[in-house]
């Protein structure tokens, strides 16, 4: 059995679908608010694993930027990042 198979079977048996739905919702509702840049980035990347269908860099980058404070958002959009990594930097 591969690690991927084990994780899939484990999740199916022990973690409810509702849990994943809640994490996905949390991802889409994530806003920086009073978090630091590091906290927001860490939380974003942590929740990103619950939306595995988000494959395109452009989509991930736009979602990351949309949750930032306006001051950060404007500065990052001005630089026109082409990847999530560039936006985080």
The first five atom37 places (N, CA, C, CB, O) and aatype in JSON, in Angstrom:
{
  "aatype": [20, 20, 20, 20, 20, 20, 20, 20, 20, 20, 20, 20, 20, 20, 20, 20, 20, 20, 20, 20, 20, 20, 20, 20, 20, 20, 20, 20, 20, 20, 20, 20, 20, 20, 20, 20, 20, 20, 20, 20, 20, 20, 20, 20, 20, 20, 20, 20, 20, 20, 20, 20, 20, 20, 20, 20, 20, 20, 20, 20, 20, 20, 20, 20, 20, 20, 20, 20, 20, 20, 20, 20, 20, 20, 20, 20, 20, 20, 20, 20, 20, 20, 20, 20, 20, 20, 20, 20, 20],
  "atom_mask": [
    [1, 1, 1, 1, 1],
    [1, 1, 1, 1, 1],
    [1, 1, 1, 1, 1],
    [1, 1, 1, 1, 1],
    [1, 1, 1, 1, 1],
    [1, 1, 1, 1, 1],
    [1, 1, 1, 1, 1],
    [1, 1, 1, 1, 1],
    [1, 1, 1, 1, 1],
    [1, 1, 1, 1, 1],
    [1, 1, 1, 1, 1],
    [1, 1, 1, 1, 1],
    [1, 1, 1, 1, 1],
    [1, 1, 1, 1, 1],
    [1, 1, 1, 1, 1],
    [1, 1, 1, 1, 1],
    [1, 1, 1, 1, 1],
    [1, 1, 1, 1, 1],
    [1, 1, 1, 1, 1],
    [1, 1, 1, 1, 1],
    [1, 1, 1, 1, 1],
    [1, 1, 1, 1, 1],
    [1, 1, 1, 1, 1],
    [1, 1, 1, 1, 1],
    [1, 1, 1, 1, 1],
    [1, 1, 1, 1, 1],
    [1, 1, 1, 1, 1],
    [1, 1, 1, 1, 1],
    [1, 1, 1, 1, 1],
    [1, 1, 1, 1, 1],
    [1, 1, 1, 1, 1],
    [1, 1, 1, 1, 1],
    [1, 1, 1, 1, 1],
    [1, 1, 1, 1, 1],
    [1, 1, 1, 1, 1],
    [1, 1, 1, 1, 1],
    [1, 1, 1, 1, 1],
    [1, 1, 1, 1, 1],
    [1, 1, 1, 1, 1],
    [1, 1, 1, 1, 1],
    [1, 1, 1, 1, 1],
    [1, 1, 1, 1, 1],
    [1, 1, 1, 1, 1],
    [1, 1, 1, 1, 1],
    [1, 1, 1, 1, 1],
    [1, 1, 1, 1, 1],
    [1, 1, 1, 1, 1],
    [1, 1, 1, 1, 1],
    [1, 1, 1, 1, 1],
    [1, 1, 1, 1, 1],
    [1, 1, 1, 1, 1],
    [1, 1, 1, 1, 1],
    [1, 1, 1, 1, 1],
    [1, 1, 1, 1, 1],
    [1, 1, 1, 1, 1],
    [1, 1, 1, 1, 1],
    [1, 1, 1, 1, 1],
    [1, 1, 1, 1, 1],
    [1, 1, 1, 1, 1],
    [1, 1, 1, 1, 1],
    [1, 1, 1, 1, 1],
    [1, 1, 1, 1, 1],
    [1, 1, 1, 1, 1],
    [1, 1, 1, 1, 1],
    [1, 1, 1, 1, 1],
    [1, 1, 1, 1, 1],
    [1, 1, 1, 1, 1],
    [1, 1, 1, 1, 1],
    [1, 1, 1, 1, 1],
    [1, 1, 1, 1, 1],
    [1, 1, 1, 1, 1],
    [1, 1, 1, 1, 1],
    [1, 1, 1, 1, 1],
    [1, 1, 1, 1, 1],
    [1, 1, 1, 1, 1],
    [1, 1, 1, 1, 1],
    [1, 1, 1, 1, 1],
    [1, 1, 1, 1, 1],
    [1, 1, 1, 1, 1],
    [1, 1, 1, 1, 1],
    [1, 1, 1, 1, 1],
    [1, 1, 1, 1, 1],
    [1, 1, 1, 1, 1],
    [1, 1, 1, 1, 1],
    [1, 1, 1, 1, 1],
    [1, 1, 1, 1, 1],
    [1, 1, 1, 1, 1],
    [1, 1, 1, 1, 1],
    [1, 1, 1, 1, 1]
  ],
  "atom_positions": [
    [[0.85, -1.18, 0.0], [0.0, 0.0, 0.0], [0.89, 1.24, 0.0], [-0.96, 0.0, 1.22], [1.86, 1.32, 0.75]],
    [[0.55, 2.19, -0.84], [1.33, 3.42, -0.9], [0.84, 4.39, 0.18], [1.23, 4.07, -2.3], [-0.23, 4.22, 0.76]],
    [[1.66, 5.4, 0.43], [1.3, 6.42, 1.41], [0.02, 7.15, 1.0], [2.45, 7.43, 1.59], [-0.84, 7.43, 1.84]],
    [[-0.11, 7.45, -0.27], [-1.31, 8.13, -0.78], [-2.56, 7.29, -0.55], [-1.17, 8.43, -2.28], [-3.6, 7.81, -0.13]],
    [[-2.46, 6.0, -0.81], [-3.6, 5.11, -0.58], [-3.96, 5.07, 0.9], [-3.29, 3.69, -1.09], [-5.13, 5.14, 1.26]],
    [[-2.94, 4.95, 1.74], [-3.17, 4.92, 3.18], [-3.89, 6.19, 3.65], [-1.85, 4.76, 3.94], [-4.88, 6.12, 4.38]],
    [[-3.4, 7.35, 3.21], [-4.02, 8.62, 3.61], [-5.47, 8.69, 3.15], [-3.24, 9.81, 3.05], [-6.35, 9.11, 3.9]],
    [[-5.73, 8.28, 1.92], [-7.09, 8.3, 1.38], [-8.02, 7.42, 2.21], [-7.09, 7.85, -0.09], [-9.12, 7.84, 2.57]],
    [[-7.59, 6.21, 2.5], [-8.41, 5.27, 3.28], [-8.6, 5.78, 4.7], [-7.77, 3.87, 3.29], [-9.7, 5.72, 5.25]],
    [[-7.53, 6.28, 5.3], [-7.61, 6.8, 6.68], [-8.6, 7.96, 6.76], [-6.22, 7.26, 7.17], [-9.46, 7.99, 7.64]],
    [[-8.46, 8.9, 5.83], [-9.35, 10.06, 5.84], [-10.81, 9.65, 5.66], [-8.95, 11.03, 4.74], [-11.7, 10.16, 6.34]],
    [[-11.03, 8.73, 4.74], [-12.4, 8.29, 4.47], [-13.02, 7.63, 5.7], [-12.41, 7.3, 3.28], [-14.2, 7.82, 5.98]],
    [[-12.22, 6.88, 6.44], [-12.74, 6.15, 7.59], [-12.85, 7.02, 8.84], [-11.86, 4.97, 7.88], [-13.8, 6.85, 9.61]],
    [[-11.9, 7.94, 9.07], [-11.84, 8.63, 10.35], [-12.16, 10.13, 10.32], [-10.5, 8.46, 10.92], [-12.4, 10.72, 11.37]],
    [[-12.17, 10.73, 9.17], [-12.44, 12.17, 9.1], [-13.67, 12.39, 8.23], [-11.2, 12.94, 8.52], [-13.75, 11.92, 7.1]],
    [[-14.62, 13.11, 8.78], [-15.9, 13.28, 8.08], [-15.78, 14.24, 6.89], [-16.95, 13.79, 9.04], [-14.89, 15.08, 6.83]],
    [[-16.7, 14.08, 5.96], [-16.78, 14.96, 4.79], [-17.09, 16.39, 5.25], [-17.86, 14.46, 3.79], [-16.63, 17.36, 4.64]],
    [[-17.85, 16.5, 6.29], [-18.21, 17.82, 6.83], [-16.96, 18.59, 7.27], [-19.19, 17.67, 8.02], [-16.86, 19.8, 7.06]],
    [[-16.02, 17.89, 7.86], [-14.76, 18.51, 8.28], [-14.07, 19.17, 7.09], [-13.83, 17.47, 8.95], [-13.62, 20.31, 7.16]],
    [[-13.98, 18.42, 5.98], [-13.34, 18.94, 4.78], [-14.13, 20.12, 4.19], [-13.2, 17.84, 3.73], [-13.55, 21.09, 3.73]],
    [[-15.44, 20.01, 4.23], [-16.28, 21.11, 3.74], [-16.06, 22.37, 4.57], [-17.76, 20.71, 3.78], [-15.99, 23.48, 4.03]],
    [[-15.96, 22.2, 5.89], [-15.73, 23.35, 6.77], [-14.37, 23.99, 6.5], [-15.83, 22.93, 8.23], [-14.25, 25.21, 6.51]],
    [[-13.36, 23.17, 6.27], [-12.02, 23.69, 5.98], [-11.99, 24.41, 4.64], [-10.98, 22.55, 5.99], [-11.33, 25.44, 4.49]],
    [[-12.71, 23.86, 3.66], [-12.79, 24.5, 2.35], [-13.47, 25.86, 2.47], [-13.56, 23.6, 1.35], [-13.02, 26.84, 1.87]],
    [[-14.54, 25.93, 3.24], [-15.24, 27.19, 3.47], [-14.33, 28.19, 4.18], [-16.52, 26.96, 4.3], [-14.29, 29.37, 3.83]],
    [[-13.59, 27.71, 5.17], [-12.65, 28.56, 5.9], [-11.6, 29.14, 4.95], [-11.97, 27.77, 7.03], [-11.21, 30.3, 5.08]],
    [[-11.13, 28.32, 4.0], [-10.16, 28.77, 3.02], [-10.72, 29.94, 2.2], [-9.76, 27.62, 2.09], [-10.06, 30.96, 2.04]],
    [[-11.93, 29.77, 1.7], [-12.51, 30.8, 0.84], [-12.92, 32.06, 1.6], [-13.71, 30.25, 0.12], [-13.04, 33.13, 1.0]],
    [[-13.12, 31.95, 2.9], [-13.5, 33.1, 3.7], [-12.31, 33.74, 4.41], [-14.53, 32.7, 4.71], [-12.47, 34.74, 5.12]],
    [[-11.12, 33.18, 4.25], [-9.93, 33.67, 4.95], [-9.59, 35.1, 4.56], [-8.74, 32.75, 4.66], [-9.46, 35.43, 3.38]],
    [[-9.46, 35.94, 5.55], [-9.03, 37.33, 5.38], [-7.9, 37.6, 6.37], [-10.23, 38.33, 5.61], [-7.86, 37.01, 7.45]],
    [[-7.0, 38.46, 5.99], [-5.85, 38.75, 6.83], [-6.26, 39.39, 8.15], [-4.89, 39.67, 6.08], [-5.76, 39.01, 9.21]],
    [[-7.16, 40.35, 8.1], [-7.62, 41.01, 9.32], [-6.47, 41.49, 10.17], [-8.48, 40.07, 10.12], [-5.64, 42.28, 9.71]],
    [[-6.4, 41.03, 11.42], [-5.35, 41.47, 12.35], [-4.15, 40.52, 12.38], [-5.92, 41.6, 13.75], [-3.26, 40.68, 13.21]],
    [[-4.13, 39.53, 11.49], [-3.0, 38.6, 11.44], [-1.77, 39.3, 10.86], [-3.35, 37.36, 10.59], [-1.88, 40.27, 10.11]],
    [[-0.61, 38.79, 11.21], [0.62, 39.28, 10.58], [0.72, 38.62, 9.2], [1.89, 38.95, 11.47], [-0.02, 37.69, 8.88]],
    [[1.65, 39.11, 8.39], [1.88, 38.5, 7.07], [2.2, 37.02, 7.2], [3.02, 39.22, 6.33], [1.68, 36.2, 6.45]],
    [[3.06, 36.69, 8.15], [3.47, 35.31, 8.35], [2.3, 34.44, 8.78], [4.59, 35.23, 9.38], [2.14, 33.32, 8.29]],
    [[1.48, 34.93, 9.7], [0.33, 34.17, 10.16], [-0.67, 33.93, 9.03], [-0.37, 34.89, 11.32], [-1.18, 32.82, 8.86]],
    [[-0.93, 34.98, 8.24], [-1.86, 34.85, 7.12], [-1.34, 33.85, 6.09], [-2.1, 36.22, 6.47], [-2.08, 33.0, 5.61]],
    [[-0.07, 33.96, 5.75], [0.53, 33.06, 4.77], [0.48, 31.62, 5.27], [1.99, 33.46, 4.48], [0.12, 30.71, 4.52]],
    [[0.85, 31.41, 6.52], [0.84, 30.06, 7.1], [-0.58, 29.47, 7.07], [1.38, 30.09, 8.55], [-0.77, 28.31, 6.69]],
    [[-1.56, 30.26, 7.47], [-2.95, 29.8, 7.49], [-3.45, 29.51, 6.07], [-3.87, 30.84, 8.17], [-4.12, 28.5, 5.84]],
    [[-3.11, 30.38, 5.13], [-3.51, 30.19, 3.73], [-2.94, 28.87, 3.21], [-3.02, 31.37, 2.86], [-3.68, 28.07, 2.62]],
    [[-1.66, 28.64, 3.4], [-1.02, 27.42, 2.91], [-1.56, 26.18, 3.61], [0.49, 27.51, 3.08], [-1.69, 25.12, 3.0]],
    [[-1.87, 26.31, 4.89], [-2.44, 25.19, 5.65], [-3.81, 24.81, 5.08], [-2.57, 25.57, 7.14], [-4.1, 23.63, 4.91]],
    [[-4.64, 25.8, 4.79], [-5.99, 25.54, 4.28], [-5.99, 25.17, 2.8], [-6.86, 26.75, 4.5], [-6.94, 24.54, 2.33]],
    [[-4.96, 25.54, 2.07], [-4.89, 25.26, 0.64], [-4.96, 23.76, 0.35], [-3.6, 25.83, 0.07], [-5.46, 23.36, -0.71]],
    [[-4.49, 22.95, 1.26], [-4.52, 21.5, 1.03], [-5.93, 20.93, 1.04], [-3.68, 20.8, 2.08], [-6.15, 19.8, 0.6]],
    [[-6.9, 21.7, 1.54], [-8.28, 21.24, 1.57], [-9.03, 21.57, 0.28], [-9.01, 21.84, 2.75], [-10.21, 21.25, 0.15]],
    [[-8.36, 22.22, -0.64], [-8.95, 22.53, -1.95], [-7.99, 22.03, -3.04], [-9.23, 24.08, -2.1], [-7.45, 22.83, -3.81]],
    [[-7.8, 20.72, -3.11], [-6.81, 20.16, -4.05], [-7.15, 20.4, -5.51], [-6.68, 18.69, -3.82], [-6.28, 20.26, -6.38]],
    [[-8.38, 20.75, -5.79], [-8.77, 21.01, -7.18], [-8.26, 22.35, -7.68], [-10.28, 20.95, -7.31], [-8.33, 22.63, -8.87]],
    [[-7.75, 23.2, -6.78], [-7.15, 24.47, -7.19], [-5.73, 24.18, -7.66], [-7.15, 25.52, -6.01], [-4.8, 24.11, -6.85]],
    [[-5.56, 24.01, -8.93], [-4.26, 23.64, -9.5], [-3.53, 24.82, -10.12], [-4.44, 22.56, -10.54], [-2.31, 24.89, -10.05]],
    [[-4.27, 25.74, -10.72], [-3.65, 26.83, -11.45], [-3.03, 27.86, -10.51], [-4.67, 27.5, -12.36], [-3.66, 28.31, -9.55]],
    [[-1.79, 28.22, -10.8], [-1.08, 29.22, -10.0], [-1.83, 30.55, -9.96], [0.33, 29.43, -10.56], [-1.91, 31.2, -8.92]],
    [[-2.37, 30.92, -11.1], [-3.08, 32.2, -11.19], [-4.26, 32.25, -10.22], [-3.56, 32.45, -12.63], [-4.48, 33.26, -9.56]],
    [[-5.01, 31.17, -10.14], [-6.17, 31.1, -9.25], [-5.73, 31.16, -7.79], [-6.96, 29.81, -9.5], [-6.33, 31.89, -6.99]],
    [[-4.69, 30.41, -7.43], [-4.17, 30.43, -6.06], [-3.67, 31.82, -5.71], [-3.05, 29.39, -5.89], [-3.91, 32.32, -4.61]],
    [[-2.96, 32.43, -6.63], [-2.39, 33.76, -6.41], [-3.49, 34.79, -6.18], [-1.51, 34.18, -7.59], [-3.41, 35.59, -5.26]],
    [[-4.52, 34.76, -7.02], [-5.63, 35.7, -6.86], [-6.35, 35.5, -5.54], [-6.63, 35.56, -8.02], [-6.73, 36.47, -4.88]],
    [[-6.53, 34.25, -5.14], [-7.2, 33.97, -3.86], [-6.35, 34.48, -2.7], [-7.47, 32.45, -3.7], [-6.88, 35.07, -1.76]],
    [[-5.05, 34.27, -2.77], [-4.15, 34.75, -1.72], [-4.23, 36.27, -1.6], [-2.69, 34.31, -2.0], [-4.38, 36.81, -0.5]],
    [[-4.14, 36.94, -2.72], [-4.15, 38.41, -2.74], [-5.49, 38.95, -2.28], [-3.83, 38.93, -4.14], [-5.54, 39.98, -1.6]],
    [[-6.58, 38.28, -2.62], [-7.91, 38.79, -2.27], [-8.14, 38.83, -0.76], [-8.97, 37.94, -2.92], [-9.0, 39.58, -0.3]],
    [[-7.41, 38.04, 0.0], [-7.59, 38.03, 1.45], [-6.71, 39.02, 2.2], [-7.33, 36.68, 1.96], [-6.84, 39.18, 3.41]],
    [[-5.82, 39.67, 1.48], [-4.89, 40.62, 2.11], [-5.56, 41.95, 2.44], [-3.69, 40.85, 1.2], [-6.61, 42.28, 1.9]],
    [[-4.93, 42.69, 3.32], [-5.35, 44.06, 3.58], [-5.13, 44.89, 2.33], [-4.6, 44.67, 4.79], [-4.24, 44.59, 1.54]],
    [[-5.93, 45.92, 2.14], [-5.89, 46.73, 0.92], [-4.49, 47.28, 0.64], [-6.87, 47.88, 1.02], [-4.05, 47.27, -0.51]],
    [[-3.8, 47.74, 1.65], [-2.46, 48.32, 1.46], [-1.51, 47.29, 0.85], [-1.91, 48.83, 2.79], [-0.73, 47.62, -0.05]],
    [[-1.56, 46.05, 1.34], [-0.7, 44.99, 0.8], [-1.19, 44.56, -0.57], [-0.67, 43.78, 1.76], [-0.4, 44.34, -1.49]],
    [[-2.5, 44.44, -0.71], [-3.1, 43.99, -1.96], [-2.69, 44.9, -3.12], [-4.62, 43.94, -1.83], [-2.28, 44.42, -4.18]],
    [[-2.81, 46.2, -2.92], [-2.47, 47.16, -3.97], [-1.0, 47.05, -4.37], [-2.78, 48.58, -3.51], [-0.67, 47.08, -5.56]],
    [[-0.13, 46.93, -3.39], [1.3, 46.84, -3.67], [1.65, 45.56, -4.43], [2.09, 46.91, -2.36], [2.45, 45.59, -5.37]],
    [[1.05, 44.45, -4.03], [1.35, 43.17, -4.68], [0.77, 43.13, -6.08], [0.82, 42.01, -3.85], [1.43, 42.68, -7.01]],
    [[-0.47, 43.6, -6.25], [-1.09, 43.6, -7.58], [-0.31, 44.47, -8.55], [-2.54, 44.08, -7.49], [-0.25, 44.17, -9.74]],
    [[0.29, 45.55, -8.04], [1.1, 46.44, -8.88], [2.3, 45.69, -9.46], [1.57, 47.65, -8.07], [2.69, 45.93, -10.6]],
    [[2.87, 44.78, -8.67], [4.03, 44.0, -9.12], [3.64, 42.86, -10.07], [4.76, 43.41, -7.92], [4.52, 42.26, -10.69]],
    [[2.36, 42.58, -10.2], [1.84, 41.54, -11.08], [2.55, 40.19, -10.91], [1.94, 41.99, -12.52], [3.23, 39.73, -11.83]],
    [[2.41, 39.57, -9.74], [3.07, 38.27, -9.54], [2.48, 37.2, -10.46], [2.94, 37.82, -8.06], [1.28, 37.2, -10.74]],
    [[3.33, 36.3, -10.92], [2.88, 35.25, -11.82], [2.72, 33.91, -11.1], [3.85, 35.1, -12.97], [2.26, 32.93, -11.7]],
    [[3.09, 33.87, -9.83], [2.94, 32.64, -9.05], [2.6, 32.99, -7.61], [4.24, 31.77, -9.11], [2.79, 34.12, -7.16]],
    [[2.09, 31.99, -6.9], [1.78, 32.17, -5.49], [3.04, 32.51, -4.71], [1.11, 30.91, -4.92], [3.02, 33.35, -3.82]],
    [[4.12, 31.85, -5.04], [5.4, 32.11, -4.36], [5.83, 33.57, -4.52], [6.5, 31.17, -4.91], [6.3, 34.18, -3.56]],
    [[5.68, 34.12, -5.7], [6.02, 35.53, -5.93], [5.12, 36.44, -5.1], [5.9, 35.89, -7.42], [5.6, 37.42, -4.52]],
    [[3.86, 36.13, -5.02], [2.92, 36.95, -4.25], [3.27, 36.9, -2.76], [1.47, 36.47, -4.47], [3.18, 37.92, -2.07]],
    [[3.67, 35.75, -2.28], [4.04, 35.6, -0.87], [5.31, 36.39, -0.57], [4.23, 34.12, -0.51], [5.43, 37.0, 0.5]],
    [[6.25, 36.37, -1.5], [7.51, 37.1, -1.3], [7.23, 38.58, -1.26], [8.52, 36.79, -2.4], [8.16, 39.37, -1.09]]
  ]
}
